Amino acid sequence: MPILEITDLTKRYGDTLAVDGVSFSIDEGETYGLLGPNGAGKTTTISMIVGVLDRDGGEVRLDGRLHSVTNAETKALIGYVPQDLALYQDLTARENLRFFGRLYGLAGAEGTRKVGEVLEAVGLSDRANEQVAKFSGGMMRRLNIAIGLLNKPRLLILDEPTAGVDPQSRNAILNTVQQLAGEGVAVLYTTHYMEEAERLCDRVGIVDLGRMKAEGTRRELVSLVGENDRVLLKGDGDMKQAAAVLSGMPDIKQVTVDGADAELIVTDARGTLPGVFETLTRAGVHVRSVEVREPDLEAVFLHLTGKALRD
Ligand SMILES: Nc1ncnc2c1ncn2[C@@H]1O[C@H](COP(=O)(O)OP(=O)(O)OP(=O)(O)O)[C@@H](O)[C@H]1O
């Protein structure tokens, strides 16, 4: 059952169609990555979902119900962590959370419990009583995420939460997202880091110039653009003769041999490997090493948009 369902979302700035009929949905416990080059329309899309920006067209549903800025019920389902930090520098982490908690009506023992819980979720419990001004950029971002968790959202929206943070905080943020998804929270995640999308996202939507170019799991996207796997083999024996046999196998598109090294271009490396080993053994080749290189999202992204994700 989708927590978030957006249909035909559209936003125009003068002559620019910033978001042009974008549709996608996110299920409970699913992490959906929205990827696109600068100016693709990701932040505009998110702003319309949250309701901080009016949409020119389209529909947003949360847990099946039509969402708008005036719908308190659906608004309560969203936790939004914007790119920009919204923190009081001279307050401690705990004081910030208490302040924002009160805006959600969290007070007293319930407020104390919730603040402790979100500090734990982002790994800041031991720094809770320190002034935010002394925090690193990454710790501030983690606190920003903690604020987004105060209302126990069913949909958490994170707009480039790891941009410019230190590796330790980055890891903490990724762990937090994985943990939340494991608890059933639907996550909408934008990033310029492909490896994050690969690690976190069950499905990915690739947007460019305001349009959804393709969406699916990594595997689906890779096969959509027809990218192949590469298998790099090192072997002892007559590789040239073995290559001639391998070339005849149905899933193998190309074989290149250079001394003891062979490179195979195949449609599905995992499915093809057992047959490759069998063939090589029969040809008297002893395999010393094998490396499978599956195409990554970067390759798909480049294929679809003609641009690198990070510029
Ligand atoms: N307030 C605005 N007024 C006019 N044009 C805008 C405004 N906000 C965004 N745009 C334009 O809309 C398009 C989409 O911008 P948006 O910020 O949504 O992209 P993005 O994918 O989030 O980019 P980034 O990765 O750089 O954050 C761009 O062409 C941008 O210049």
The ligand as a Gaussian input file, in Angstrom:
#p B3LYP/6-31G(d) Opt

LIG

0 1
 N       11.921000      30.298000      -7.373000
 C       12.261000      30.004000      -8.624000
 N       12.064000      30.883000      -9.625000
 C       12.382000      30.594000     -10.911000
 N       12.913000      29.427000     -11.308000
 C       13.145000      28.502000     -10.360000
 C       12.837000      28.736000      -8.974000
 N       13.165000      27.612000      -8.267000
 C       13.666000      26.736000      -9.170000
 N       13.653000      27.254000     -10.413000
 C       14.065000      26.575000     -11.653000
 O       13.342000      25.349000     -11.726000
 C       14.178000      24.297000     -12.189000
 C       14.240000      23.162000     -11.162000
 O       14.930000      23.590000      -9.992000
 P       15.119000      22.680000      -8.692000
 O       15.770000      23.525000      -7.648000
 O       13.845000      22.023000      -8.357000
 O       16.154000      21.585000      -9.207000
 P       16.946000      20.473000      -8.395000
 O       16.809000      19.223000      -9.155000
 O       16.477000      20.460000      -6.979000
 O       18.442000      20.989000      -8.456000
 P       19.658000      20.811000      -7.388000
 O       20.175000      19.429000      -7.552000
 O       20.645000      21.851000      -7.867000
 O       19.113000      21.106000      -6.019000
 C       15.521000      24.937000     -12.496000
 O       15.547000      25.273000     -13.857000
 C       15.528000      26.167000     -11.616000
 O       16.349000      27.160000     -12.192000

